[in-house]
Amino acid sequence: MTSAVIVDVVRTPSGKGKAGGGLSEVHPATLLAGVLEALVERTGIDPALVDDVIGGCVTQSGEQAFNISRTAALAAGFPDTVPATTVDRQCGSSQQAAHFAAQGVLAGAYDIAIACGVESMSRAPMFSNAQGKDANRAPLAHRFPNGLVQQGIAAEVIAARWKFDRAALDEFSARSHRLAAETAANGGFDNELVAAGTLTADETIRATTTVEGLSGLQPAFVDAEFKARFPEIDWSITPGNSSPLTDGASAALIMSQEKANQLGLRPRARFHNFSVVGDDPLLMLTAVIPATRKVLARAGLSIDDIDAYEVNEAFAPVPLVWAHELGADLAKLNPRGGAIALGHPLGASGTRILTTMVNHLEQTGGRYGLMTMCEAGGLANATIIERL
């Protein structure tokens, strides 16, 4: 049977997604072009052989409009015969791009594909492609007469219902920075990073972060309407226990095992299984739980068979509720820190996490890695890979 293998994975450093951030002067298509160029340089592959470039991007407006994946591929010098498309599954966009690329290989539709993603939250601000916060309220009024909620409120509801207090959230967030800082100091990210602009290291990691420092931050989503609607909320979600606005890009070179053999390339991992699910759009961020259960069942594996889990840290309650419901070993959870420290450049986060997970498995000798991400609207992807 054909295997879909990962030959290489790369990412830019995470830049602060605001004016003055380390990548804020770089056009997002240039950011994405840089990681595409890096894949070619590192593997020696002829880009003319690539059957498709599938990129994730959430805010497809302004400089990120007009199929940014195609713009980036052309900017990277790929022949104009190489097609490209841009997908939006919200925060899981480039994880979905990796699924599409690998599934295309498994189906025999592709020999070689690149999955990638980009988000410049400094240059294309989040929600700048939406027509107000209630843009989709009218079509859904018959099902949700009170409307849905923004993700920060959903995180508050999860924290309240599962009884994760402010101290637990801040402790997990400080852990994220500590693990990321330790990994960076030990050179653990060196093999995955590609310099972008003048930035050579993640600028979102704060090595000096402490629980005491985080405890002084004010809740970010307090809202009079939701106070009445959800009286159980303690208002514990702050900028410190949430992922920061981030700029970045990432990419993965994916092909069949047979094509890798023909080209003399050594695969680093293979895709073992996939899932994508929908869940309660009000809680919104809990879909990682059924997505994980589904992918484990499809793979015939248990949570204890997995050597490392990557659960995107959009907000601290998400990996915590996931670990609680799955009975997961916290020592295996986001072992190099997560998005709270490493940033969450929306469309790039899926292949960013994949990049970090491949490198972690290689450097620790682990066999299986599982990644999952919550996505707006109550969606989640889950992926299991196997190190080769």
C-alpha positions in Angstrom: 0.0 0.0 0.0 1.2 3.5 -0.8 2.3 5.6 2.1 2.2 9.3 2.3 5.5 10.4 3.9 6.9 13.7 5.2 10.3 14.4 3.6 10.9 17.8 5.3 9.2 20.4 7.4 10.2 24.0 8.1 8.8 27.1 9.7 9.7 30.7 10.2 10.3 32.1 13.7 7.1 33.4 15.3 6.9 37.2 15.1 4.7 39.4 17.4 1.6 40.1 15.3 1.6 43.9 15.7 3.3 46.9 14.3 7.0 46.7 15.2 6.9 42.9 15.4 9.9 41.1 13.9 8.0 40.1 10.8 5.6 43.0 10.5 7.6 44.5 7.6 7.5 41.3 5.6 4.6 40.8 3.1 2.8 37.6 4.0 3.3 36.1 0.5 7.0 36.7 0.9 6.9 34.9 4.3 5.3 31.9 2.7 7.6 32.0 -0.3 10.5 31.8 2.1 9.5 28.4 3.6 8.7 27.1 0.1 12.2 28.1 -1.1 13.7 26.5 2.0 12.1 23.1 1.2 13.6 23.2 -2.2 17.0 24.2 -0.9 17.1 21.7 1.9 15.9 18.7 -0.2 17.2 19.6 -3.6 13.9 18.7 -5.1 13.0 20.2 -8.5 9.9 22.3 -7.8 8.5 21.5 -11.3 7.8 18.0 -9.9 5.3 19.4 -7.3 1.8 18.4 -8.2 0.1 20.9 -6.0 0.8 23.5 -3.3 -2.0 23.6 -0.7 -1.8 26.5 1.7 -3.8 27.5 4.8 -4.7 31.1 5.5 -7.6 32.4 7.7 -7.9 36.1 7.0 -8.0 36.1 3.2 -8.2 39.8 2.7 -5.9 42.6 1.9 -2.4 41.2 1.2 -3.6 37.7 2.0 -6.4 37.7 -0.6 -6.4 36.4 -4.2 -5.1 32.9 -3.4 -1.9 33.7 -1.5 -0.6 30.2 -1.9 -0.3 30.8 -5.7 1.3 34.2 -5.2 3.8 32.7 -2.8 4.7 29.8 -5.1 5.3 32.2 -7.9 7.3 34.5 -5.7 9.4 31.4 -4.6 10.4 30.8 -8.2 8.2 27.7 -8.8 7.4 27.2 -12.4 4.1 28.6 -13.4 2.9 25.1 -14.3 2.8 24.3 -10.5 -0.8 24.9 -9.2 -1.7 26.2 -5.8 -4.8 26.7 -3.7 -5.6 28.3 -0.4 -8.0 26.6 2.2 -9.7 28.0 5.2 -10.6 25.6 8.1 -10.0 28.4 10.5 -7.2 27.7 13.0 -6.7 24.2 11.5 -6.2 25.5 7.9 -2.7 24.2 7.3 -3.4 21.0 9.2 -6.2 20.5 6.8 -3.9 21.4 3.9 -1.6 18.6 5.2 -4.5 16.2 5.2 -5.5 17.1 1.7 -1.9 16.7 0.5 -1.4 13.4 2.1 -4.8 12.1 1.1 -4.1 13.1 -2.5 -0.9 11.0 -2.3 -2.7 8.1 -0.8 -5.4 8.3 -3.5 -2.8 8.3 -6.3 -3.8 11.8 -7.4 -0.4 13.3 -6.4 3.1 12.0 -6.3 4.4 15.1 -4.5 2.6 17.9 -2.8 3.4 20.7 -0.4 1.2 21.6 2.5 1.9 25.0 4.0 0.3 28.0 5.7 0.8 31.6 6.5 -0.7 34.4 8.6 0.5 37.9 9.1 -1.7 39.1 11.9 0.1 42.4 11.9 -0.7 43.2 8.3 -4.0 41.4 7.8 -5.7 41.8 11.2 -7.9 39.1 12.5 -11.6 39.6 11.5 -10.7 42.2 8.9 -12.4 39.9 6.4 -15.6 39.8 8.4 -18.6 42.1 8.2 -18.9 42.7 12.0 -19.0 40.2 14.8 -22.6 39.2 14.1 -22.0 38.6 10.3 -23.4 35.0 10.4 -26.1 35.5 13.1 -29.1 35.9 10.8 -28.8 32.6 8.9 -28.3 30.7 12.1 -31.0 32.5 14.2 -33.5 29.6 13.8 -31.0 27.2 15.5 -29.2 29.6 17.8 -31.6 32.5 18.6 -29.1 33.9 21.1 -26.3 33.8 18.7 -23.0 32.1 19.0 -20.0 33.4 21.0 -16.5 34.5 20.2 -13.7 32.0 21.0 -12.6 33.9 24.2 -16.0 33.5 25.7 -16.1 29.8 24.7 -12.8 29.4 26.5 -14.3 31.0 29.6 -17.3 28.6 29.5 -15.0 25.6 29.2 -12.9 26.8 32.1 -16.0 27.3 34.2 -17.7 24.0 33.4 -14.6 21.9 33.9 -13.6 23.9 36.9 -10.2 25.0 35.8 -9.4 28.0 38.0 -7.2 31.0 37.1 -4.2 29.5 38.9 -4.4 26.3 36.9 -4.6 28.2 33.6 -1.7 30.5 34.6 0.4 27.5 35.7 -0.1 25.8 32.4 0.8 29.0 30.5 4.0 29.5 32.5 4.9 25.9 31.7 4.5 26.6 28.0 7.0 29.4 28.1 9.4 27.4 30.3 9.4 24.4 28.0 9.7 26.5 24.8 12.6 28.6 26.4 14.4 25.4 27.4 14.0 23.9 24.0 15.3 27.0 22.3 18.2 27.3 24.6 19.2 23.7 23.9 19.0 24.1 20.2 15.9 22.0 19.8 14.2 24.3 17.3 17.3 24.9 15.2 16.6 22.2 12.6 13.1 23.5 11.9 13.6 27.3 11.8 14.2 29.3 8.6 15.1 32.9 9.1 12.6 35.4 7.8 13.4 39.1 7.3 15.8 39.8 10.2 14.2 37.4 12.6 16.1 34.2 13.4 14.4 33.1 16.6 10.9 33.1 18.1 10.1 36.4 19.7 6.9 35.3 21.4 8.7 33.1 23.9 9.1 34.9 27.3 11.7 32.9 29.3 11.0 35.0 32.4 7.3 34.3 32.6 6.1 33.3 36.0 2.7 32.4 37.5 3.0 35.4 39.7 3.5 37.7 36.8 0.6 36.2 34.9 -1.7 36.5 37.9 -1.6 40.3 37.6 -3.1 40.4 34.1 -6.7 41.4 33.7 -9.4 39.2 32.0 -9.7 40.0 28.3 -13.2 39.1 27.4 -15.5 40.4 30.2 -18.8 41.4 28.5 -22.0 42.5 30.1 -24.2 40.5 27.7 -22.3 37.3 28.5 -22.2 37.9 32.2 -26.0 37.6 32.2 -26.0 34.7 29.8 -23.3 32.6 31.5 -23.3 33.5 35.2 -21.0 30.5 36.0 -18.1 32.2 34.3 -15.3 33.4 36.7 -13.6 35.5 33.9 -10.2 33.9 34.0 -9.0 34.2 30.3 -6.2 36.8 30.0 -3.6 37.7 27.3 -1.2 35.6 29.4 -3.1 32.3 29.2 -4.1 32.8 25.6 -2.1 32.5 22.4 -0.6 35.9 21.2 -1.3 37.5 17.9 1.5 36.1 15.7 3.1 36.4 12.2 4.6 33.3 10.6 4.7 30.7 7.9 5.4 26.9 7.7 5.5 24.2 5.2 5.8 20.4 4.7 7.1 18.4 1.7 4.8 15.4 1.3 5.1 12.6 -1.2 4.6 8.9 -1.8 7.2 6.5 -0.4 7.8 5.3 -3.9 8.6 8.8 -5.2 10.9 9.5 -2.3 12.8 6.3 -3.1 13.0 7.3 -6.8 14.4 10.7 -5.9 16.8 9.3 -3.3 15.1 11.2 -0.4 14.8 9.9 3.1 11.3 10.3 4.6 11.3 11.5 8.2 7.8 10.4 9.1 4.6 9.0 7.5 1.0 9.9 8.0 -0.7 7.1 10.0 -4.3 8.4 10.2 -6.5 11.5 10.0 -9.8 12.7 11.3 -11.9 15.9 11.1 -15.1 16.4 13.1 -17.8 19.0 14.0 -18.9 19.6 17.6 -21.0 22.0 19.6 -20.5 25.4 18.0 -21.2 27.2 21.3 -18.5 25.5 23.3 -16.6 25.6 19.9 -13.2 24.6 21.3 -14.0 21.1 22.5 -14.0 19.4 19.1 -10.4 18.3 19.8 -11.9 15.6 22.1 -14.0 13.7 19.6 -11.5 14.3 16.8 -8.8 12.6 18.9 -11.1 9.7 19.8 -12.0 9.2 16.2 -8.4 9.3 14.9 -7.3 6.8 17.6 -10.1 4.5 16.8 -9.3 4.7 13.1 -5.6 4.0 13.8 -6.3 1.1 16.2 -4.2 2.9 18.9 -4.8 4.0 22.4 -3.8 7.3 23.9 -1.0 5.5 25.8 0.5 4.3 22.5 1.3 7.9 21.6 4.7 9.3 22.5 3.9 13.0 22.2 0.6 15.0 21.9 0.4 18.4 20.4 -2.9 20.2 21.3 -2.9 23.7 20.1 -2.9 26.2 22.9 -5.3 28.7 21.5 -6.4 29.2 25.2 -5.1 27.3 28.2 -8.4 25.5 28.9 -8.3 23.7 25.5 -5.3 21.3 26.1 -6.3 21.0 29.8 -9.9 19.8 29.0 -8.5 17.6 26.3 -6.1 15.9 28.6 -8.8 15.6 31.3 -11.3 13.9 29.0 -8.7 11.6 27.3 -6.9 10.6 30.4 -3.6 11.8 28.8 -0.2 11.9 30.4 0.5 15.6 30.9 4.2 15.0 30.6 3.7 14.1 26.9 1.5 17.2 26.2 3.1 20.0 24.2 6.5 18.9 25.4 8.3 21.9 23.7 5.7 24.4 24.8 2.7 25.4 22.6 1.0 28.4 21.1 0.9 30.4 24.3 4.7 30.6 24.0 5.4 29.8 20.3 2.5 31.8 18.9 -0.5 31.0 16.8 -0.2 32.5 13.3 -3.7 31.1 12.5 -3.2 29.7 8.9 0.3 28.6 9.6 -0.2 26.8 12.9 -1.1 23.4 11.6 2.1 22.8 9.7 4.0 24.7 12.4 2.9 22.2 15.0 3.6 19.3 12.5 7.1 20.7 12.1 7.8 20.8 15.8 6.3 17.4 16.4 8.4 15.7 13.7 11.6 17.2 15.2 10.6 16.3 18.7 10.0 12.6 17.8 13.4 12.5 16.0 15.3 14.0 18.9 13.6 11.9 21.5 13.3 8.6 19.6 9.5 8.6 19.9 7.4 6.6 17.4 3.9 8.1 17.3 2.9 11.7 17.5 -0.7 13.0 17.6 -1.8 16.6 16.9 -5.1 18.3 17.1 -6.4 21.8 16.9 -9.7 23.5 17.9 -11.2 25.6 15.1 -13.8 28.3 15.0 -17.4 27.0 14.6 -16.9 23.9 16.6 -14.5 22.0 14.3 -11.2 20.1 14.8 -8.7 18.1 12.9 -6.5 15.3 14.3 -3.5 13.7 12.8 -1.3 10.8 13.8 2.1 10.5 12.3 4.8 7.8 12.7 8.5 8.6 12.8 10.5 6.7 10.2 
